[in-house]
């Protein structure tokens, strides 16, 4: 779609808001959605940015258990797991495969920044709502949230006693879920809430080599929250949470084998063959697993100082994980990749907020965060691996035989200290015109270290094998590996301007200019020295939009057009052998239109809808890593190799069109019983899911449908919940199998159709 057509479409949509059609007089109105996207409670229809919000009831009814499930309900939001990382994107922008990356989409839980990739996998537990804010959110949410932010709010203690237990069972994958909640007053001024969730499933992929079902999941989460009304002007909230989420096996299969690599392994090396087809069967000999522990402590103090509110948010987040990746993805014994990471952070935010409703409404504050990260991985080639013999035969060089029994231990440490000051003010110029100005100054000091050596498995460094390892394209500083140690300091001022106009009593039009930056840093996973340090990325976004309430409150229609320019976009791409190289794409442009709204069609029947058009283009990206078999046509890279030119291409996970529709219906069966039904559908157009944009991994458009049918009374409900009822075969991430020839591709496969029964009882 051309810029001219895009802008014409937007102009038509906005004109339709200003010239509203005549509606039949509404007998009922939509329930207001309240969000905290701007750090104060306000109606979603009054927030002058593109936001999607889901309440706790919708999250529970739809079976939204983690961020990956949320993507089916929020346009332009994408999340995927890979063999070595987790990625979250908004409007096509996210962070790739490298534990050194900050996340482009900031995740915030009760005001605490969850900035590391592994935290995206954490399960949801007893949430009040989730807000997806699209576009840079640097003023109130801080650095790194250059693509957007997920703002999550957990449920708080109630002033009346509440108790609830719910469960779900799905027979095909043997899924069992139990959630229990207890909430209420403990004393006259102290209330508490405790929530617990247990989740297990056998998995939907059959590993026909081992006979096991994968991925086998075991998740446990518990949270306790206390709210103390210390005085009429002082409220203190304390939250403690611990989660474990463990997985055995992977949802990975080899989905394509152009050169019959499977037969070659079988004929030449006597290894088991594999089935290169998307059929929910895999053949892998390694012990794939991921074991994760997460803890969080959050203290929030709200103190009324006259008419203003002083808020202090203190947070401690720590996690550790241990993974093992059979990253050759085949039943042949080649190599395994164990990974470990430990991370801890402490943050403190203080902000002062005006009461609102004055000529100038404002918020100002300061922020500090310190964090430490330790990451390690180790490619291990056992003494019985077929890889040394295969490489010696393929390259005619016996030096590869010395790889047997060796490993490549890589150790990475990073620490950073960040502080910022920020302010945002809204000037209510007239009753219908408002102007908001904001700015944030941020400084970060970061240190990074990385070593990479050649060693016997579990033993000492063995210089004898360096020549063989160099042949696998691992570049070294010294004879036995590389030892890198760098530090960097960066600062930035990120301003924003937003103008709002109440064009009619029911229609608000806005235009905004916003900026942001994502911190530079040090690569944890690159195999070469040249890719150790990467630069910060900067973003500028222009957005115009409108939000309208129609039919006397029975309908809503929101529309936004955005144009975003990224400078030095951080990119991670597969090096073709065993690693990922990190760099910066010089110029990238993203633009599009987003439309969403709700319509109360009749009493008890609500339609929710959303549509997005995304136009992503690398304007200057001549230093990309080539996909397997691609002819180099780009710049000479720091490694000395010639790269590939991606200028003019779209990026990974950038479907042009996304559409969401949801119908919710409530029907009274008797005076005490209701029939509640929901159907949700999502359409995504074709897209590429490969970090190197290999055209082999273009996937076709698809539509998924979820549905729920429940019978409910005041205290209980019973429901059938179906997901992916169209039984679409969906690959969420794909790439070249390491060390295999071009055209042997693996993919992460999403669940097929599932139908579960669930029940809930409130005491």
BELTA-V649145 format. One line per field, one symbol per residue. phi: phi as a letter, one per 40 degrees, with the letter a starting at -180 (. if undefined). psi: psi as a letter, one per 30 degrees, with the letter a starting at -180 (. if undefined). burial: + if it has 24 or more other ideal C-beta (glycine too) atoms within 12 Angstrom, else -. A space follows every 10 residues. Layout:
phi=???
psi=???
burial=???
//
This chain:
phi=.cdccdcccc ccccccccbc ccbcdccbbc ccbbbbcbga cacdccccac bbbbcdccdc ccgcbaddcc ccbbcgbbba cbcbabbbbb fgbabccacc ccccbcbbbf gccbcbcccc ccccafccab bbccgdbccc bhcgccciab bbbccbdbcb cbaabbaaab ccbfcbbbbb bbaicbacbb bbabbbbbab achbbccccc gccaccbbbb aaabbbbbcc adbbbbbbbb abbbabbbgb cbbcbaacbf ddccccccbg cccbbcacag bbbaccccaa bbbbbabbbb bbbcbgccbc bbbbabbaaa abbbbcccfb cccbabbcbb abaaabbbbb abbccggbcb baaaabaaab abbbbaaacb bccbcccdcc ccccbgbccc cccdgbabcb bbbababbba baaabbcccb cbbbbbbaaa bbbbbbbaba babbacdgbc cbddcccccc ccgccbcbcb hbbbabbaba aabbcabbbb bccbdbbbba babbbaabcc ibccbccbcc ccbbccbbbb bbbbaabbbb ffgcababaa bbbbbbbgdc bbbccgbbab bbabccbbbb aibbbaibac cadgbbbbaa aabbbbacca acbccccdgc ccabcccccg cccbcbdgcc bcfbccbbbb babbbbbcca cbbbbbbbbb bbbbccabbb cbfcccbcbc cabbbbaabb bbbcbaabab bbbfccfccb ccaaaccdgc cdgcbbacbc dccbbbbbba bbc
psi=kleeeeeeee eeeeefeeik lklkkkfllk kkkklhfhgk klkeffjhlj kkkkleeeee efhjfleeef fffjkgkkkl kafgakkkkk hfkakaikff klkfjkkkjh fkkiflefff fklkjikelk kjkklkhfef falfhffakj jkklklklfk kkkkklllkj eeghkkkkkk kkklkeaegk llkkkkkkkk lelgkjjfef glklkjkjkk kkkkkkkjie lffkkkkkkk kkkkjkkkll hklkfkiegh eeeeeeeefg lklljiljgg kljkfliklk kkkkkkkkkk kkjjjbflkk kkjkkkkklk lklkjigfgl fkjdlljkkk kkkkkklkkk kkklflglej klklalkkkk lkkkkkljkk jlfgkfeeee eeeefhjfff fffkgllikk kkkkklkkll klkkkkjiea ffkkkkklkk kkkkkkkkkk kklklljgal kjfegeeeee fggjkleafg aljkjllkkl lkkjllkkkk kielfgkkkl klkllllkka bkkffkflef geklllklkk kkkklkkkkl hhgflkkkkk kljkkkkhkk kkkkgfdgak kkakkekkkk lakkklaljj elkfjkkklk kkkkjkkjej ifhlkklkfk kkgalklfff lkakjgkfll akhikekkkk kkkkkkkjea ffkkjkkkkk kkkklllkgk fghkffgkll llkkkllkkk kkaefllklk kkkhffhkjk kfkllkkkfl lkfjklkkkl kakkklkllk kk.
burial=-----+--++ --++--++-- ---------+ --+-++++++ -+++++++++ ++++++++++ ++++++++++ ++++++++++ ++++++++++ ++++++++++ ++++++++++ ++++++++++ ++++++++++ ++++++++++ ++++++++++ +++++++--- -+-+++++++ --+-+-++++ ++++------ ++++++++++ +++++++-++ -+++++++++ +++++++++- ----++++++ ++++++++++ +++++++--- ++-++---+- +-++++-+-+ ++++++++++ ++++++++++ ++------++ ++++++++++ ++++++++++ ++++++++++ ++++++++++ ++++------ ++++++++++ ++++++++++ ++--++++++ +--------+ ++++++++++ ++++++++++ ++++++---- ---+++++++ ++++++++++ +++++++--- ++--++-+++ ++++++---+ ++-+---+-+ -+-+++++++ ++---+++++ ++++++++++ ++++++++++ ++++++++++ ++++++++++ +-++++++++ ++++++++++ ++++++++++ ++++++++++ ++++++++++ -----+++++ ++++++++++ ++++++++-+ ---++-+++- +-++++--++ ++++++++++ ++++++---- ---+-+++++ +++++-++++ ++++-++++- -+++++++++ ++----++++ +++++--+++ ++++++++++ ++++++++++ ++++++++++ ---
//
